[in-house]
Amino acid sequence: MDKYKLFVISGPSGVGKGTIVRKLLKGWSGATLSISATTRKKSNIEEDGIHYYFKTNEEFDKLIVDNAFLEWAEYNGNKYGTLKSVVDDGLKTNNVILEIDVQGAMQIRDKDKDAILIFISPPDSNTLLSRLRGRGRENEEEIEKRYDEAKRELATMVEYNYVVVNDDLDNAVSEIKDIIKGEK
């Protein structure tokens, strides 16, 4: 029986993690994406168990106490985390991908020595700043804050097993697919 692996894909905000993972998994059965838990309110288009596992603050806090998370963090008053049980169930039948932030990746590195960490890097800092602005999600002050955080996160890439530069989407996707196949 094949032994499946956990792949953690992370990098600074605006580097294209989500786009890469969506394109990687579209029509390819070599891995599956883990669904995170959150205390964030569900939007009208989201479904529990499909987009997130939506939890109350009390439920989430109990899961923290029960050591049920591989990693978790709080952002803008909402908690997000990766449930161990979800990853363990996924690894029974396929490789599992986590698309998470650098902080979460470092937590997983410390807890699961078998996890394969892949850092997505921008080709250069100007491209990253341009991508952050191009998303149209934040004002200039928020963009500058994300950019400063991204510069700090770039320093962590030495902690990863692989670094993939996202200068061409198709090449980045192909490189990650090759990494996953090669780690088997």
C-alpha positions as CSV (number, residue, x, y, z in Angstrom):
1,M,0.0,0.0,0.0
2,D,1.2,3.5,-0.9
3,K,2.2,5.8,2.0
4,Y,0.6,9.2,1.4
5,K,2.2,12.4,2.5
6,L,1.2,15.8,3.8
7,F,2.3,18.8,1.6
8,V,2.2,22.2,3.1
9,I,2.0,25.0,0.5
10,S,2.6,28.5,2.0
11,G,4.2,31.8,1.4
12,P,3.5,35.5,1.7
13,S,0.1,37.0,1.0
14,G,-0.3,37.9,-2.6
15,V,2.2,35.3,-3.9
16,G,-0.5,33.2,-5.6
17,K,-0.9,30.2,-3.3
18,G,-4.6,29.8,-3.9
19,T,-4.4,30.2,-7.6
20,I,-1.6,27.6,-7.8
21,V,-3.5,25.1,-5.6
22,R,-6.7,25.5,-7.5
23,K,-5.0,24.9,-10.9
24,L,-2.9,22.1,-9.5
25,L,-5.9,20.1,-8.2
26,K,-8.2,20.8,-11.2
27,G,-8.4,17.5,-13.1
28,W,-5.6,15.9,-11.1
29,S,-6.2,13.2,-8.5
30,G,-2.6,13.1,-7.1
31,A,-3.6,15.0,-4.0
32,T,-6.6,16.5,-2.2
33,L,-7.0,19.8,-0.4
34,S,-7.6,19.8,3.4
35,I,-10.5,21.8,4.6
36,S,-9.8,24.1,7.5
37,A,-12.0,25.0,10.5
38,T,-12.9,28.6,11.3
39,T,-15.0,30.7,13.7
40,R,-15.6,33.1,10.8
41,K,-19.3,33.6,9.8
42,K,-20.3,31.5,6.8
43,S,-21.1,33.6,3.7
44,N,-24.2,32.9,1.6
45,I,-22.2,30.9,-1.0
46,E,-20.2,28.7,1.5
47,E,-21.1,25.3,2.7
48,D,-20.0,23.7,6.0
49,G,-17.7,20.8,5.3
50,I,-17.0,22.0,1.7
51,H,-15.4,25.4,2.1
52,Y,-14.7,25.3,5.9
53,Y,-15.8,23.5,9.0
54,F,-17.6,26.4,10.6
55,K,-17.3,26.4,14.4
56,T,-18.5,28.6,17.3
57,N,-15.8,30.2,19.4
58,E,-16.7,27.7,22.2
59,E,-16.4,24.7,19.9
60,F,-13.1,26.0,18.5
61,D,-11.6,26.7,22.0
62,K,-12.6,23.1,23.1
63,L,-10.7,21.7,20.0
64,I,-7.7,23.8,21.0
65,V,-7.8,22.4,24.6
66,D,-8.3,18.8,23.2
67,N,-5.1,19.3,21.0
68,A,-7.2,18.6,17.9
69,F,-5.3,21.0,15.6
70,L,-2.1,20.5,13.7
71,E,-2.0,24.3,13.6
72,W,-4.2,27.2,14.3
73,A,-4.1,31.0,14.4
74,E,-6.3,34.0,14.9
75,Y,-6.8,36.7,12.3
76,N,-9.0,39.7,12.5
77,G,-10.9,38.3,15.5
78,N,-11.6,34.9,13.8
79,K,-9.8,31.6,14.4
80,Y,-8.6,29.3,11.7
81,G,-7.1,25.8,12.1
82,T,-6.2,22.5,10.5
83,L,-7.9,19.6,12.2
84,K,-5.6,16.5,12.7
85,S,-8.6,14.2,12.1
86,V,-9.3,15.7,8.7
87,V,-5.7,15.4,7.6
88,D,-5.4,11.8,9.0
89,D,-8.6,10.7,7.2
90,G,-7.3,12.3,4.0
91,L,-3.9,10.6,4.2
92,K,-5.7,7.1,4.2
93,T,-6.5,7.5,0.6
94,N,-4.4,10.3,-1.0
95,N,-1.7,12.9,-0.5
96,V,-3.1,15.9,1.4
97,I,-2.3,19.6,0.6
98,L,-2.6,22.3,3.1
99,E,-2.7,25.9,1.7
100,I,-1.9,27.9,4.8
101,D,0.1,30.9,6.0
102,V,3.8,30.8,7.0
103,Q,2.9,30.9,10.7
104,G,0.8,27.7,10.3
105,A,3.5,26.1,8.2
106,M,6.1,26.6,11.0
107,Q,3.7,25.1,13.5
108,I,3.3,22.0,11.3
109,R,7.1,21.8,10.8
110,D,7.5,21.6,14.5
111,K,4.8,18.9,15.0
112,D,5.1,16.7,12.0
113,K,8.6,16.0,10.8
114,D,7.3,14.0,7.8
115,A,5.3,16.9,6.3
116,I,6.8,18.3,3.1
117,L,6.9,22.1,3.2
118,I,6.8,24.0,-0.1
119,F,7.4,27.8,0.0
120,I,5.9,29.8,-2.9
121,S,8.1,32.8,-3.6
122,P,7.4,35.8,-5.8
123,P,10.0,36.4,-8.5
124,D,10.9,39.7,-6.8
125,S,9.6,42.2,-4.3
126,N,8.2,44.6,-7.0
127,T,6.1,41.9,-8.5
128,L,4.8,40.9,-5.0
129,L,3.8,44.6,-4.3
130,S,2.1,44.8,-7.7
131,R,0.1,41.6,-7.0
132,L,-1.0,42.9,-3.6
133,R,-2.2,46.1,-5.2
134,G,-3.8,44.3,-8.1
135,R,-6.0,42.2,-5.9
136,G,-8.1,45.3,-5.0
137,R,-8.9,43.9,-1.5
138,E,-7.2,46.4,0.7
139,N,-6.4,50.1,1.0
140,E,-2.8,51.3,0.6
141,E,-2.1,51.2,4.4
142,E,-3.2,47.6,4.6
143,I,-1.2,46.7,1.4
144,E,2.0,48.2,3.0
145,K,1.3,46.2,6.2
146,R,1.0,43.0,4.2
147,Y,4.1,43.8,2.2
148,D,6.1,44.4,5.3
149,E,4.9,41.1,6.7
150,A,5.7,39.4,3.4
151,K,9.3,40.6,3.6
152,R,9.6,39.0,7.1
153,E,8.0,35.8,5.8
154,L,10.4,35.6,2.9
155,A,13.2,35.1,5.5
156,T,11.6,31.8,6.5
157,M,12.0,30.1,3.2
158,V,15.2,28.4,4.4
159,E,13.0,26.4,6.8
160,Y,11.2,24.7,3.9
161,N,12.0,21.5,1.9
162,Y,11.3,23.2,-1.4
163,V,11.0,26.8,-2.8
164,V,9.0,27.4,-5.9
165,V,9.2,30.8,-7.6
166,N,5.8,31.8,-9.0
167,D,7.0,33.8,-12.0
168,D,4.9,31.7,-14.4
169,L,1.7,30.0,-13.1
170,D,1.9,26.9,-15.3
171,N,5.6,26.3,-14.5
172,A,4.9,26.7,-10.7
173,V,2.0,24.3,-10.9
174,S,4.1,21.8,-12.9
175,E,7.0,22.1,-10.4
176,I,4.8,21.4,-7.4
177,K,3.2,18.4,-9.2
178,D,6.7,17.1,-9.9
179,I,7.6,17.6,-6.2
180,I,4.5,15.6,-5.0
181,K,5.2,12.8,-7.5
182,G,8.9,12.7,-6.6
183,E,8.2,12.5,-2.9
184,K,6.2,9.4,-3.3
